[in-house]
Each structure stands twice: as structure tokens, then as C-alpha cells.
């Protein structure tokens, strides 16, 4: 799908104000916004003040015990995680890709980000927002999806069915869906698509972590039944999308031994001559961990030109005089495209470097 190029910025490890991190890329999030958020393996048990990541307030009558520092580092932030983030970033660059990484431990309120405020098109991850808006209306209004519409939601989330998303997007508000979700969850770097196409919704890895955290905690206004329904759809994600694209890249293939993994994948080509892949989801007991990884990879065919059946932005190569084309995922599924396979392998490799045991911990 042809969309605006994602804004690129220097890589920065988000370690809060105390570490003196420079101004965030694109200006979406200032240093002050992160002032209460811990990072890395810090043992500070304070609840972060950033509303996207904060735990919901306790009931007034409930006694809140003083949290005790853990005796061992949380699994997500086990020793060496920051070094592995650096290693994974460099490995991706060697393959022609820039990556964004955002990891959250919801129980201990620890967050780690690298290039996590770089803007990116959501691609099919926007389907989360469509489903969320409908779930919110059912949670708060005299509104109920009919059986066919409920089936569309399931197909959209589990099989990443574009046709299902198109129907629901057109029927229930289009770009206003994104505006409403962003407002309810406080997603300051998420905006509606410039052209009205859901796949061109803009967001950041940090905002997607904030979305998942808010969904799980109920801060977006969904009742418990709808929150559970959303995550169960994500736990039932199919191996291939409705149009045959391999959905195993990133978290599923990189964490084969991780129980309870719930994912929503996204992909599109081409934005400024690059593949966009997003692997997002939650894992662990009580969905303790939120993980979002994004790659923007140059379209490469390692000496071969792309298949002429692909339709998209023309470009000239040095292999022959015939004009070749980028794969345009708004017109073709690109399921067998060699550059897509390369990009999927890159993001899976990033996950494997971060979690070499095939699971968190």
C-alpha cells in the first residue's frame, strides 16, 4: 500500500529524564512525559505517571500493600536485555532495516524503548482500533453487532481479513474511529490516515504499547468481557492471513515456546521504497508483557528483479532495460515476494536476538 514515508530519527534508548535522553524524534513525546516511567532493570517500584502505561487506580476502600523490590530482575528485563537491543538493532541495519522496539512489564511498570517514537504506518494493526471502537460502543451504548458483523471482527483480527476491515471501517465512521481510540487511550502520536485508508493510520511503537496496556487495564472504556474477547481473537491468530500472507514473522516465530502469546501483525509495501512490518502483542501470566517491534526495510531482491506481476511504484534497476515494480500490497498479497520474505526474516531475527531462549525469561 502506497503511503507517506515514516519519519526516521536517530535511535535513542528511552531511559527517562535521569539518563538525560535527548529530545524525542518527531516531537511527539517530550522528556517530561516520561518522568515517572522506569526503564531497564531499575528496581524503583513506583507506578509511572504516564497515563498510557500506568496501572489503573485502586478502589478507594482497598488496602494497597507497600510493593517490595523483586529479589531477581523481571524476566523481560533480565541482565543483558539492553545489550541485546543494541545487537538486534545493528543486525537489522546490516540487512537494510531500521527497527523500533518497545517493551513493557505491566506488573513492575518497567519500560524499554529504542526508536520507539518514530512514526510508522499501522498497516493491519489498525484493525485493533476498528475492533476496539465497536467493542467500546457495545460496552457503553445501546448498541450490538449482529452475527455477521461479529464474524467480520473475528476474521479481521484472527485472519487479518482486509475485506472485513473495509466493511466495518466504512460502516462505523472511517477515520473518526482512529480519532476516538486515540482520545480514549491518550495516544498522542497516533493520527487518522491522510487519505482515509485505514492502513495509512500513523502511530509509534510507544503508542501501541500504550494502547495494549490501556486495553488490558480497561482504561479505554471496554468492559471485561469485551477486553477478554479482543485478546482471545489475538490468541487465535492464524498462521496465514486471509490472502495467504505468512503471519508467523516476528513474535510468533521468534517466541515459539512462549505460552499465552496474543498477537496482531501488520505489513505493507511500499513506503519510500521500504517494506513495513509490525509484530505486536501481549504474553505471560495475566498478559504481563507488552511487546511491539517495527521494521522498515529497503526492498531488495539480492541480485534478482521483482516479479513483473507485481503492480506498484516503478523503479529502474541495473539488471536489464525492463522497468520493474515494487510490490503494492493494496493491489497484491505479495505472499511469495522474495523481498517480503527477507523482511519477515529480519524481524523474526530481531526477536530471536532479544529472547534467545525462544521465550521471555
ZILIN-V164075 format. One record per residue. N is the residue number from 1. RES is the residue in one small letter. PHI is phi in whole degrees, 0 to 359 (NA if undefined). NEAR is the number of other ideal C-beta (glycine too) atoms within 8 Angstrom. D_LAST is the distance of its C-alpha to the last C-alpha in whole Angstrom. Layout:
<<N;RES;PHI;NEAR;D_LAST> <N;RES;PHI;NEAR;D_LAST>>
//
This chain:
<<1;x;NA;12;37> <2;x;278;8;38> <3;x;220;12;37> <4;x;291;8;37> <5;x;293;7;35> <6;x;293;13;32> <7;x;289;8;33> <8;x;259;7;31> <9;x;212;10;30> <10;x;296;5;29> <11;x;285;7;25> <12;x;217;11;24> <13;x;280;12;21> <14;x;281;16;21> <15;x;240;8;21> <16;x;84;11;24> <17;x;294;9;27> <18;x;300;5;27> <19;x;274;8;26> <20;x;70;5;29> <21;x;296;12;27> <22;x;290;5;30> <23;x;305;5;32> <24;x;286;13;29> <25;x;299;12;30> <26;x;73;10;33> <27;x;75;6;34> <28;x;291;10;32> <29;x;229;9;30> <30;x;275;7;31> <31;x;299;9;30> <32;x;299;6;31> <33;x;295;8;29> <34;x;256;12;26> <35;x;298;9;27> <36;x;258;9;25> <37;x;255;13;22> <38;x;278;12;19> <39;x;213;13;17> <40;x;61;10;14> <41;x;251;10;13> <42;x;304;7;17> <43;x;264;6;17> <44;x;296;5;20> <45;x;273;9;20> <46;x;298;7;22> <47;x;285;8;22> <48;x;293;11;23> <49;x;273;8;27> <50;x;297;11;26> <51;x;294;7;27> <52;x;289;14;25> <53;x;246;12;21> <54;x;289;11;23> <55;x;287;7;22> <56;x;296;7;26> <57;x;294;3;28> <58;x;290;6;29> <59;x;299;4;32> <60;x;305;4;35> <61;x;276;3;35> <62;x;280;6;32> <63;x;280;3;31> <64;x;252;5;28> <65;x;292;4;26> <66;x;293;4;25> <67;x;294;5;22> <68;x;257;5;20> <69;x;301;6;18> <70;x;294;8;15> <71;x;283;3;15> <72;x;230;3;11> <73;x;299;8;10> <74;x;304;11;8> <75;x;303;8;4> <76;x;297;14;6> <77;x;249;12;8> <78;x;298;10;7> <79;x;308;5;10> <80;x;96;6;12> <81;x;298;14;10> <82;x;294;9;14> <83;x;295;7;15> <84;x;289;11;13> <85;x;299;13;15> <86;x;297;9;18> <87;x;298;9;18> <88;x;295;14;17> <89;x;298;14;20> <90;x;293;8;22> <91;x;298;11;22> <92;x;294;16;23> <93;x;300;9;26> <94;x;296;6;27> <95;x;258;10;27> <96;x;85;8;29> <97;x;234;13;26> <98;x;253;11;25> <99;x;237;15;22> <100;x;243;15;21> <101;x;229;18;17> <102;x;219;17;17> <103;x;231;15;13> <104;x;227;14;14> <105;x;260;13;12> <106;x;291;14;15> <107;x;291;7;15> <108;x;258;9;15> <109;x;57;15;17> <110;x;244;14;15> <111;x;225;15;16> <112;x;225;16;16> <113;x;225;16;18> <114;x;223;15;20> <115;x;53;16;23> <116;x;279;14;22> <117;x;252;16;26> <118;x;287;16;27> <119;x;287;11;29> <120;x;208;14;29> <121;x;290;14;30> <122;x;287;15;28> <123;x;51;13;30> <124;x;287;15;29> <125;x;296;13;26> <126;x;299;14;29> <127;x;296;13;30> <128;x;301;11;27> <129;x;293;14;30> <130;x;298;16;33> <131;x;297;13;31> <132;x;297;13;30> <133;x;298;13;34> <134;x;292;13;35> <135;x;296;13;33> <136;x;296;14;34> <137;x;296;10;38> <138;x;291;11;37> <139;x;285;10;36> <140;x;237;6;38> <141;x;233;6;41> <142;x;277;3;44> <143;x;219;6;42> <144;x;212;5;41> <145;x;291;9;40> <146;x;277;6;42> <147;x;299;6;41> <148;x;294;6;41> <149;x;293;10;39> <150;x;295;9;36> <151;x;294;8;36> <152;x;298;12;36> <153;x;299;15;33> <154;x;298;9;31> <155;x;295;11;32> <156;x;294;15;31> <157;x;276;15;28> <158;x;279;11;27> <159;x;250;10;29> <160;x;49;16;29> <161;x;285;11;33> <162;x;294;9;35> <163;x;298;7;38> <164;x;297;12;37> <165;x;297;14;35> <166;x;300;9;39> <167;x;296;9;41> <168;x;291;14;39> <169;x;299;12;39> <170;x;291;7;42> <171;x;283;5;43> <172;x;240;11;41> <173;x;120;8;42> <174;x;57;9;40> <175;x;299;9;39> <176;x;297;8;40> <177;x;300;14;37> <178;x;296;15;35> <179;x;301;9;37> <180;x;291;11;36> <181;x;297;15;32> <182;x;299;12;32> <183;x;291;7;34> <184;x;294;11;33> <185;x;260;13;29> <186;x;68;10;30> <187;x;270;12;29> <188;x;287;9;31> <189;x;254;14;31> <190;x;253;13;31> <191;x;219;8;34> <192;x;296;8;37> <193;x;295;13;37> <194;x;294;5;40> <195;x;247;6;42> <196;x;82;5;41> <197;x;266;9;39> <198;x;305;16;35> <199;x;291;14;33> <200;x;265;13;35> <201;x;304;14;33> <202;x;257;13;32> <203;x;204;13;28> <204;x;223;14;26> <205;x;299;17;22> <206;x;297;14;22> <207;x;295;13;24> <208;x;293;14;22> <209;x;298;18;19> <210;x;299;14;22> <211;x;296;16;24> <212;x;300;14;21> <213;x;299;14;20> <214;x;292;14;24> <215;x;299;14;24> <216;x;292;12;21> <217;x;274;9;23> <218;x;85;12;27> <219;x;288;10;28> <220;x;275;12;29> <221;x;97;8;32> <222;x;281;12;30> <223;x;284;7;31> <224;x;300;6;28> <225;x;296;6;30> <226;x;287;12;29> <227;x;297;13;26> <228;x;295;8;25> <229;x;298;9;27> <230;x;300;15;26> <231;x;291;13;22> <232;x;293;9;23> <233;x;300;13;25> <234;x;291;14;22> <235;x;287;9;20> <236;x;256;7;23> <237;x;303;14;23> <238;x;281;8;25> <239;x;295;5;25> <240;x;236;9;28> <241;x;286;13;29> <242;x;301;10;33> <243;x;261;7;34> <244;x;95;7;32> <245;x;281;12;30> <246;x;291;9;26> <247;x;264;13;24> <248;x;274;8;21> <249;x;295;14;20> <250;x;75;16;17> <251;x;297;15;14> <252;x;300;13;16> <253;x;283;10;16> <254;x;279;16;13> <255;x;234;14;11> <256;x;295;8;13> <257;x;256;7;11> <258;x;270;13;9> <259;x;287;6;12> <260;x;71;9;14> <261;x;285;12;14> <262;x;235;12;17> <263;x;227;13;19> <264;x;229;13;22> <265;x;258;16;23> <266;x;215;14;26> <267;x;202;16;28> <268;x;195;15;31> <269;x;209;18;34> <270;x;233;14;35> <271;x;246;14;35> <272;x;54;6;37> <273;x;73;9;36> <274;x;229;12;33> <275;x;284;15;30> <276;x;248;16;28> <277;x;231;17;25> <278;x;233;16;22> <279;x;237;16;19> <280;x;225;14;18> <281;x;167;13;17> <282;x;228;13;14> <283;x;202;15;12> <284;x;92;11;10> <285;x;299;5;12> <286;x;57;6;16> <287;x;52;13;14> <288;x;296;10;12> <289;x;252;13;11> <290;x;243;14;14> <291;x;228;13;14> <292;x;225;16;17> <293;x;229;17;18> <294;x;231;13;22> <295;x;233;15;23> <296;x;234;13;27> <297;x;241;17;28> <298;x;302;8;32> <299;x;285;13;34> <300;x;227;8;34> <301;x;236;9;36> <302;x;48;6;36> <303;x;94;4;39> <304;x;243;7;40> <305;x;274;8;41> <306;x;294;14;40> <307;x;302;6;42> <308;x;288;7;45> <309;x;287;5;44> <310;x;286;13;42> <311;x;245;7;43> <312;x;173;12;42> <313;x;288;9;43> <314;x;288;8;45> <315;x;211;9;45> <316;x;258;6;46> <317;x;245;7;45> <318;x;262;3;47> <319;x;278;6;47> <320;x;199;5;50> <321;x;272;2;52> <322;x;281;6;50> <323;x;291;6;49> <324;x;244;10;45> <325;x;224;13;43> <326;x;284;13;39> <327;x;290;15;38> <328;x;253;15;38> <329;x;285;11;36> <330;x;277;8;38> <331;x;236;6;41> <332;x;217;9;39> <333;x;281;8;35> <334;x;55;11;35> <335;x;299;10;33> <336;x;255;5;34> <337;x;287;12;34> <338;x;294;10;33> <339;x;291;14;32> <340;x;294;14;30> <341;x;299;9;28> <342;x;297;12;27> <343;x;293;14;26> <344;x;298;14;24> <345;x;296;9;22> <346;x;299;15;22> <347;x;290;18;19> <348;x;297;13;17> <349;x;298;13;17> <350;x;300;18;16> <351;x;298;15;13> <352;x;293;10;12> <353;x;291;10;13> <354;x;295;12;10> <355;x;230;11;8> <356;x;295;7;9> <357;x;273;6;8> <358;x;78;10;9> <359;x;200;10;6> <360;x;280;10;4> <361;x;102;6;0>>
//
